[in-house]
């Protein structure tokens, strides 16, 4: 799978999972993901804002006393409430950068910024309403004094979208903040009831748990051994990925293409949604995330795609998992390219499953000892599932 193909697959997967996981209550929530916005040009007529190393209040050779933070406001027509742009503010230097940024946000645009076309749901009436900010386990928490009396339109559909676009984008600009939880006077439920949203879960399983789940699944289901984790990261509030390679050969060197495990967050852990490898692309059956979108397969299964492997050999397995037990329904092989990516196709008959869903796995065996070195896994349905 080339980079663009994998990107499209990942984008579709994340979009489907988020759509299934979020409770919208009639509110436009595209803004709950990381919104993006460019840095705005300087406001005409506004004084230049010095960078952290250019503070005019600092003597040469001394530490700067000012720093620059970014806040995100709307600009121009109000046709897209989720589109925001960055505005730079110079503030007294502090280790609490997120607090400084949110404090500036709640003060709303300056007179010069408004004259330059910036607008915001925040005004002088919301200035000083920030009570506390903390960041823990990739979650940013912000508590406010009761904003409802001074923001009566924030509970509308467009108002909520505009409100969260500015708030989330300002808070999530920091690499340590992957998701946000807000509260009014310490009450999380009240904040989200005000916006007619469901409160988010208060916990975020650590990426170490995602790595553990990926290792166990690859060993038990895909038959991989000597797994070396190459990295892991959150792709959204609900999706994480773990990149792995296997140690092969006498020296057990770590080399070759990555296999990327896609995992969906549960309350305290993760569940595997699929595995992709650039050099083993399965086009049929098609990959999907939500149960209703899974490809329905019957025996004999037709599998097709493209691959690059030693002598072109790709092993195919069809399995089901029931109560933690993996049952192999079929084993076969197809031939792709041994020199470059080449197409493959084949059919494989499988025994009658006892579960509604299962997996089709395409893997490359090691030329050294026959062990699985890389794999692409597609979750499938054996019967039509309700939407």
N, C-alpha and C positions, 0 to 999 in steps of 0.2 A: 504493500500500500504506500503510494507516495505521500508526501507531506500534505498536499492539498486535499487528497482523498481522505486521509485520516482526519484532517481538520473538519471537513464537511461531516464525516461520520460522528466525530465528537460533538460538533455543534448541534446536530440533529438529536443525538442521544441526550445531551444536557437539556435541551429545550423540552423534549418529551417528558423527561423525569420531573423537571420543575413544574411543568403544567399539571402533572398528576399529583404532585405533592402539596401544592399551595392551595389554600382556601381563600378565594378572592372576595366573597360576599359582595359581589357587584362592583368592586373597586378595581380600577386599572392599576395593576401591580408590576408592570414591566420595570418600574423603578426600583423594586426590591433587589434586583441584581445590581452588580456594580455598574452604575451609569458612567458614561465617559463624556468628557467635555474638554475642549481645548483651553489653553491659557489665553485669556482675553488680552487684547492690546492695551497699552496704557490709556487711562482715561484722560481725555483732552482737558487741559486746564488744571489737572491734579498734579501735585508735587511729585517728583520722582521718588520712588520708595527705595531706600538703600538696601543692598543685600546684607546678609549677616556679617560680611567682612568689610562693609563700607559704612558702618554706623558713624554718623557725624558727631555723636556724643562720645566717641572713643578717642583717646589720645593715641598717637602712633606707638606701637609696641604693646598696647594693652588689649585685653579681651574685649570684643564688641559688646555693647550693652543692649543692642537691638537685634531682632531676628525677623525674618519674613515668613509669613504663613499664607496659605491659600485657602480661600473660601469660595464656594460655588453658588452663583446667583443665576437667574434667568436674564436673558437679554433679547430685546427685539419683540416681535409679535408673540402673543401668547397662544400660538397654535399647537405647540408641543410642550405640555407641562413637564415632560421628563428630560428635556434638553437643557443642560446648564453649562456654564463656562466659568473658568477660574478667574478670580480677582486676587491680587496680591495685597497683603496688608503688612505694615511694619509695626511690630509690637515689642514690648520689653522682653528681653531674652529670658527664657524659662525652660526647665527640663520638661514641663508639662505642655508639650506642643499641641496635642490633641485638644486639651482644655482651652488653650489660647485660640485655636482655630474655631472651635464651636462657640466660644464667647464672642468672637468677631462676627460669626455668622448670625447669631441671634440679634445682634445690633442692627442688622439690615444694611442696605447700601447707603453710602454717604450721599450728600447732596450732589457732589461732582459725579459720582457713579450713576445716580439716577438721571442726571442731565445727559450722560453719555449713553443712555438707553438701557441700563441695568434695572431690573425690578426683582422683588422678592416677596415671599409670604411673610418674611420677618421684617419688623419695623422697630421703631424706638419703643413701642409698647411691649416688645418681647425682650428687649435688652435687659441683661442681668438676671434672666430667668433660669440660667443653668445652675443646677445645684451641685452636681458631681459628675466626674468622668473616671472610668477605670477600664483597663484592658486586661483580660485574662483568657488564656487558651484560645487565642485568635478571635475572641468575641469582644466587641466594644460595647460598654454599658454607659448610657448617659441618662441622668435623672434631671428632671426639670420641675420648677414650680408649676402650678396648674396653669397651663397655657390656654385652656378652653375659653375663658372670658375674653381674652385679647386676640384669639384666632378663631372667630366664629365660622369661617368658611372652610377651615382645614378638613372638616369631616365630609365635605362633598367629594365626588369622584375626582374631578380635576384638581380640587384643592389638596386632596390627599396625595395625588401623584406629584404635584409641584412641591409640596411640603417635604415629602420623603426624598425627592430627587436632590434637593439642596442639602438636606440633613445627611442622607446616606453617602452621597458623593464626597462631601466634606470629611466625614468620619472615615470612610473606607479608602481615602487616598493614602492612608498609612499602611505599610506592608504588614503590620501586626494585627490589623483589623480585617477579618474575612466576613464577619456578619455582625449585625447590630441588634441590641435589645434596648428599648427605651422605656421610661417610666415617668409618671407624674407624681411628685411627692412620694417617691419610693414604690408606687403601685404600678406594676407592669400591666396587669389586666385592664386598669382604667385607661391607660394610654391607648391600647389597641381597640378597646370598646369605643372610645371616642372616634377613632378613624374607621370603625366598622370592619376591623380586621381580626383575625385569630392571633392570639399571642404566640410568638415563636417558642420553641423548646428552649429551656434554660441551659441545656448542656450540649456540648459539641464533642463527640468522641475524638480522641487524639489520632494523629496520623500514624502513630506507632500501632494503633489497633487496626488501621487499614492495612498496614504492612503485614501484621500477623494473619489477618483474614486472607489476604492474597496468597501468602506462603502456604497456608493450610489447604486452601482450595486448589492451588496449582499442584501440590503434592498428591492430594487425595483424588482429585478429579482428572487432572491432566497427566498425572504420573511424572511430574518433573522432580528432579532431585538436585542437590547442590545449588540451591537458588541463592543468587546474590542480588539484593535490592540495590538499585541504582539511583532511586529518588522517589519522592512522593509529594503530592501537593493537592490542595483544594482547587477544584475547577469552578465551583459555585458553592452556595450554601448547602447543597444537597449531594454533590458529586465530588469524589476524590479519585485520583489515579495513583497507581504504584507501578513504577518501571522496574523490570527485572531482566537479568541475564542468568545463564547457568554456567557453572564452572566445569570445563571439559578438558579432556586430555590428561596426560600424566602429571603435568604441573597444575592442573585445575585452574587454568587461566580464565579470566572473565573477558569474553570477547563476543563478537557477533551482534546481530540486530537485537534491539530491545523488544520485549513483549510487554505491552502496556495493559494492566488490569484496570478496568473501570468498575468502581464501587459506588453503591448508593448508601447514603447515611440512614441508619435506623436510630432509635432513641439512644442507645448506648454503644452501638457497634456499626458494622457495615455488612452489606450483602453484595456478592459479585454479580455484575450486570453483563459483563462480556470481557473478552481479551482480544487484543489486536496486535498484529506483528506486520511490519512493513513488507516483509518478503513472503508473507502468506496472506493473500487477499481472498476472502470468501465473498463472492457476489450473490450466490444462491446456495442455501437460504439466506435471505437478507437479515442483517442485524437489526434489532429493535430493543427498546427498553420496557415500555409499558406492556402488561400482559395482553391487552386487547390488540396490540400491534405485532405480536410475535408471529413469525411465519409458521403456518400450520403444515406439518410434513406427514406424509404417509409412506408406507413401504411399497415399492423401493424408493428410497430417497435419491433425488438428483442433486448433486453438488457440483458447483462450477466456480471458477475464479482464476487467479494467477498466482504463480509461485516461483521462487528461486531457492533451490535446495541442492544438497549434495546428490549428484546424479539425477536430480529432479524428483527424488522420492518424497512423497507426502503421505503420511498415514492418516486415515480417517476413522474416527470412532463416533458412535452414537451411544449416549449414556442417559440414564435417568438417576435421580437422587431422591431417595425416600427415607425419611427419618435419619438422615446423615449417612446412609449406606448408598454407595455408588454401584449401580448395576449396569454392566456393559450389554448393550442391545445388539451391537454390530461392530465389526472391524473390517477395514478394507484399505485400499490405497489408490492414489491417482499419481500421475506424472506431470510435473510442471517443467520449468527450465533448470538446467544445470549450469548454464553460463550467464543467462539473463532471465528476467521475469518472462515467463511464457504461460499461456492459458492452459487450464486443465478442466476436465469434466469427467464425471463418472456417476454410476449408480450403485447404491448399496442397500441390500434388503436387511431389515432389522426385525427382531422379534417383537411381539405385542407388548407395549409398555403398560405399567400399572399406575402411572402418574399422568397428570395432564400436561406437564412440561418436561423438557430435558435439554440436552446439549449436543451440538455437533461440533467436534473438535478436529481441526486439521493441524498436524504437527510434523516437524522435521526430526528424524532420528539422527543421533550423532554417528558420524563415520568411525569414531573411535570405539564406542562401546554400545551403540544402538539406543542410548538413553535419549529422552525427549530434550531437545535443546531450545526449541521455540514453539509457540502454539498460537493459533487463533481460535477462539471459542465463540460460538453463536448460540444463544439461547433460543429454543424453538418450542412450539406447542404441538401436542399430538392430537388435539381436538380443538374445536373453535371455543374460545373463551369469551365470557361476557365483557362488554366494554366498561 
